[in-house]
């Protein structure tokens, strides 16, 4: 058997580099065609703070053609100026993923640098914050640099994001909402989005009785506003996950009446009337003829907190006739499921079936 020829380094599309300091190593000429780069921090927590004050290095040999950058595990952010230097070398970036870190750091200088990073990426189309935390005010400052902008100032005009994902993992017991800038986060919504995900997922290591929590309907109103007002609403939204925010039925109706062509919907909806909730939700979903998948995360209102979740779920569970009626309106619908705040202990009461079956 003839051994395959060795891979040509110049044909590599992606690379991952671990960093124990803020010195990015030089790249060989053979890396000039790289499209994706992941930088992963292995900086010890004991030395992290001191490294933030030392000189950093971003090599001029960083491949100019890079389109995707993932930044992982930089727990306390970056030295002021580091992110701007990265952006200067990577003006063609279309995708940025921020994973498990305090992206904007803890100082004003770090925050300004993180904002400038996005200002210098006019071609950015996709942004993911995966357990990425920021300082208060950061999202509000960044918003103008990730949305449609027709500025005449060189370097400021841009089309804006098409894909936005903000995902946090944990439970109510962990107090995550106190660390997430929910009111400001919604300002990232812009006209170019076709996919929006503001998601709260249950931590996989939590194996008993842990539900997600979501911002209240008052903060959810801010998301509704951004999704429906003329200046900010996405013109071609096809997928929306808003499980990080509780919505009332009225708010959900307002959003989906504006975005009738959505194909995927994941929403946290507050239950305030057990007798009508199920039918009302299906009626609202029925206005989206292109709908293919839907998840309803049920959030009991304060008046129902003493009622066992199973009883709530059984009360609002739609009948087969209700599902058939929805299927007749949404012929492409293949999956409809519901749960109570994504509590894994309530999996037995999750509804998941093809509509019309």
HELIX and SHEET records of a PDB file:
HELIX    1   1 UNK A    9  UNK A   11  5                                   3    
HELIX    2   2 UNK A   29  UNK A   31  5                                   3    
HELIX    3   3 UNK A   45  UNK A   51  1                                   7    
HELIX    4   4 UNK A   82  UNK A   89  1                                   8    
HELIX    5   5 UNK A  108  UNK A  119  1                                  12    
HELIX    6   6 UNK A  138  UNK A  142  1                                   5    
HELIX    7   7 UNK A  143  UNK A  145  5                                   3    
HELIX    8   8 UNK A  172  UNK A  174  5                                   3    
HELIX    9   9 UNK A  176  UNK A  179  5                                   4    
HELIX   10  10 UNK A  182  UNK A  185  1                                   4    
HELIX   11  11 UNK A  186  UNK A  188  5                                   3    
HELIX   12  12 UNK A  217  UNK A  228  1                                  12    
HELIX   13  13 UNK A  249  UNK A  258  1                                  10    
HELIX   14  14 UNK A  277  UNK A  285  1                                   9    
HELIX   15  15 UNK A  302  UNK A  304  5                                   3    
HELIX   16  16 UNK A  309  UNK A  316  1                                   8    
HELIX   17  17 UNK A  320  UNK A  329  1                                  10    
HELIX   18  18 UNK A  344  UNK A  349  5                                   6    
SHEET    1   A12 UNK A  14  UNK A  19  0                                        
SHEET    2   A12 UNK A  36  UNK A  41  1                                        
SHEET    3   A12 UNK A  68  UNK A  72  1                                        
SHEET    4   A12 UNK A  95  UNK A 102  1                                        
SHEET    5   A12 UNK A 126  UNK A 133  1                                        
SHEET    6   A12 UNK A 163  UNK A 169  1                                        
SHEET    7   A12 UNK A 195  UNK A 201  1                                        
SHEET    8   A12 UNK A 239  UNK A 247  1                                        
SHEET    9   A12 UNK A 264  UNK A 271  1                                        
SHEET   10   A12 UNK A 293  UNK A 300  1                                        
SHEET   11   A12 UNK A 335  UNK A 340  1                                        
SHEET   12   A12 UNK A 351  UNK A 353 -1                                        
END                                                                             
